[in-house]
Amino acid sequence: MTIIIVLHILVCIALILIVLLQAGKGAEMGAAFGGASQTIFGSAG
């Protein structure tokens, strides 16, 4: 059980780092992704 928790934490940290690195690389992809999420949530509410 402990191995699963440690693995889960490592995967979470890795995903956070990947997202932060991608957000820092290019604002164009971030803006495009942000615009897409706004249209998805904007149509709902």
N, C-alpha and C positions, 0 to 999 in steps of 0.2 A: 504493500500500500504506500509506503514511504517513497519507493522508487517512482510510482505514478505521480505523486505530488511534486517531487523534484523535477521530473520530466515536464510536467505541466507548467511549472514556474519558468523553466528554461525556455520552453516554446513561447510562452507569453512575452518574456523579455526579448526574445529574438524577433517576434512580430512587431513589438513596439519600436525596436531599433530600426527594423526595415522600413516601417512607415515613416519614422522621423527622417531617415536618410533620404527616402524618396521625396518627402516634402521639402527637404532642404535643397535637393538637386535642381528641380525645375518648378517654377511657379505656374507654368503653363498647364502641366498635368494636374496640379493641385486645383487650379481654377476650373479646369474642365470637369474634374471629378466633383468639385464643390457645386458647380452649376448643375450637374446631373442629379446630385442628391437633393438640391433645392427643388428641382422640378418634380422629383418623386414625392418629396414630403409636401411640396407646395400644392400639388394636385389633391392630396389627401385632406389638407386643412387650409 
